[in-house]
């Protein structure tokens, strides 16, 4: 993220960014380790939890990339919509495969 003219980066900005990235990476990894298959209600709750974390990170001025946003989109989709997401070129293929396994156990 670029700084506006006259703004300077503070050491805590880098520190907070590193913590946010580490948290997101750990969260994604932990989600993908959840035993499958995941019930639709559990997937929806997980999507809600991800959305909450994204809101907190945004309020802190941290934008940690799109993987968590993609994960929230895939988990909140109903089965028909999720199958259509397979053709969505904006989604990470590896992440889609991980969520597919989580949702179906296959």
Secondary structure, DSSP 8 states (H G I E B T S, - for coil): ----TT----HHHHHHHHHHHHHHHHHHHHHHTS-S---HHHHHHHHHHHHHHHHHHHHTT----SHHHHHHHHHHS-HHHHHHHTT-TTS-HHHHHHHHHHHH--
